[in-house]
């Protein structure tokens, strides 16, 4: 497909087809860039694609929607993020797009995703949800939830350390979990409480 010609004609249907062209990654990359450049007029066709779930490049579609940054995509991206289809890359791309768009309607669904997946195989999805929630300004209310939230990223471990001895009993419990062992041990060492 001649992506430059499709872009010049603003042929959204053709560009979406090119975005799904499996024989050439350059065609797909150029189609994504063309759709981003077209911007707002491309949102509704992209939303329809992500809602159908039948496109080979749903991850790319989510990224394009995030880069366009139009609020009309929020509901479709929330649904894609909640899908639990096993295609964790699509879910993570949808979550990242929601963070870029910055619409606070995404907070509640992202909290559900974060809490659902934080100690499961989909922890990468939960981690992406935690980063998106931080970007959207959400903070957990209680100390235990704060620790769980902050343990997802080394850059946030200082916040756990600041809680000091109050955090130690909870962190000790996290030593039993394969996904949180390293973070908990590192934070406990930095707190330096002899109870640990």
C-alpha positions in Angstrom: 0.0 0.0 0.0 1.1 3.5 -0.8 0.7 5.1 2.7 1.8 8.6 1.5 -1.0 8.6 -1.1 -3.5 7.3 1.4 -2.5 10.0 3.9 -2.8 12.7 1.2 -6.3 11.5 0.3 -7.1 11.2 4.0 -8.3 7.6 3.2 -8.9 6.4 6.7 -10.2 3.0 5.6 -7.1 2.5 3.5 -4.8 3.6 6.3 -6.5 1.2 8.7 -6.0 -1.6 6.2 -2.3 -0.6 5.8 -2.0 -0.6 9.6 -3.0 -4.3 9.5 -0.5 -5.1 6.6 1.5 -8.0 8.1 4.1 -8.3 5.3 5.9 -5.0 6.1 6.5 -3.4 9.4 7.5 -0.1 7.7 4.0 0.1 6.1 2.4 -0.4 9.5 4.6 2.2 11.2 4.0 4.7 8.4 0.2 4.1 8.6 0.2 4.7 12.3 2.1 7.9 11.9 -0.3 9.0 9.1 -3.3 8.3 11.3 -1.7 10.3 14.2 -1.1 13.2 11.8 -4.7 13.2 10.6 -5.7 13.3 14.3 -9.3 14.0 15.3 -11.0 12.7 12.1 -9.2 9.4 12.7 -10.5 8.9 16.2 -14.0 7.4 15.5 -12.7 4.8 12.9 -9.9 3.9 15.3 -12.4 3.5 18.2 -14.5 1.3 16.0 -11.5 -0.9 15.3 -10.5 -1.2 19.0 -14.1 -2.0 19.9 -14.4 -4.8 17.3 -11.2 -6.4 18.7 -10.6 -8.0 15.3 -7.5 -6.1 14.1 -4.1 -7.6 14.2 -2.6 -4.4 15.5 -4.8 -3.5 18.4 -1.8 -2.5 20.5 -0.8 0.0 17.8 -4.4 1.3 17.5 -4.4 2.0 21.3 -1.0 3.8 21.0 -2.2 5.9 18.1 -5.4 6.9 20.1 -3.2 7.8 23.1 -0.9 9.9 20.9 -3.9 11.7 19.3 -5.2 12.4 22.8 -8.9 12.8 22.1 -11.3 12.1 25.0 -13.7 10.4 22.6 -11.5 7.3 22.8 -11.6 7.0 26.6 -14.5 4.5 26.9 -13.2 2.2 24.2 -9.7 2.3 25.8 -11.1 1.5 29.2 -12.9 -1.5 27.7 -9.7 -2.7 26.0 -7.8 -2.2 29.3 -10.3 -4.3 31.1 -10.5 -7.1 28.5 -8.3 -9.7 30.2 -8.0 -11.4 26.8 -4.6 -12.7 27.6 -3.1 -10.1 25.2 -1.4 -8.2 27.9 0.3 -5.9 25.4 -3.0 -4.6 24.2 -4.2 -4.0 27.7 -1.0 -2.2 28.6 -1.1 0.0 25.5 -4.7 0.9 26.3 -3.7 1.8 29.9 -0.8 3.9 28.7 -3.1 5.7 26.2 -5.5 6.5 29.0 -2.7 8.1 31.0 -1.6 10.2 28.0 -5.2 11.4 27.4 -5.4 12.3 31.0 -9.2 12.0 31.4 -10.1 11.4 35.1 -13.0 9.0 34.0 -10.3 6.4 33.7 -9.3 6.5 37.4 -12.0 4.2 38.8 -11.5 1.4 36.1 -7.8 1.7 36.4 -8.0 1.2 40.2 -10.0 -2.0 39.6 -7.4 -3.2 37.2 -4.5 -2.3 39.5 -6.1 -4.1 42.5 -7.2 -7.1 40.4 -3.8 -7.9 38.8 -1.2 -6.7 41.3 -0.3 -10.2 42.5 -1.1 -12.2 39.4 0.6 -13.2 36.2 -0.7 -10.0 34.7 1.4 -7.9 37.1 2.7 -6.0 34.1 -0.8 -4.8 33.5 -1.1 -3.8 37.2 2.2 -2.0 37.0 1.1 -0.1 33.9 -2.2 0.8 35.7 -0.2 2.0 38.8 1.9 4.3 36.5 -1.3 5.6 34.8 -3.0 6.2 38.2 0.1 8.2 39.3 0.0 10.2 36.1 -3.7 10.9 36.8 -3.0 12.1 40.3 -4.6 9.2 42.2 -3.2 8.2 45.6 -4.4 5.3 47.8 -5.9 6.3 51.1 -4.6 3.8 53.6 -1.0 2.8 54.4 -1.2 -0.8 53.2 -2.6 0.2 49.9 0.0 3.0 49.6 2.8 0.5 50.1 1.4 -1.9 47.5 1.0 1.0 45.1 4.5 2.4 45.7 6.3 -1.1 45.5 5.6 -1.2 41.7 8.4 1.2 40.9 11.9 1.7 42.3 11.5 5.4 42.0 8.7 5.2 44.6 10.5 3.1 47.1 11.6 6.3 49.0 8.0 6.9 49.9 7.8 3.4 51.5 11.0 4.1 53.4 9.5 7.4 54.7 6.7 5.4 56.4 9.5 3.8 58.5 8.6 1.3 61.3 4.9 1.6 60.6 5.5 -0.2 57.3 7.6 -3.0 58.6 4.9 -5.6 59.6 3.3 -5.3 56.2 6.6 -5.5 54.3 7.6 -8.6 56.3 4.4 -10.3 54.9 5.5 -9.3 51.4 8.6 -11.4 51.7 6.4 -14.5 51.1 5.3 -13.3 47.7 7.6 -14.0 44.7 6.4 -10.7 43.0 7.2 -8.4 45.9 10.1 -10.2 47.7 12.9 -8.1 46.2 11.1 -4.7 46.7 10.1 -5.6 50.3 13.6 -6.8 51.2 15.2 -3.7 49.7 12.8 -1.4 51.5 13.2 -3.2 54.8 17.0 -3.0 54.5 16.7 0.8 53.9 14.3 1.3 56.8 16.8 -0.5 59.1 14.2 -1.5 61.8 15.6 -4.4 63.9 12.1 -6.0 63.9 12.8 -7.1 60.3 
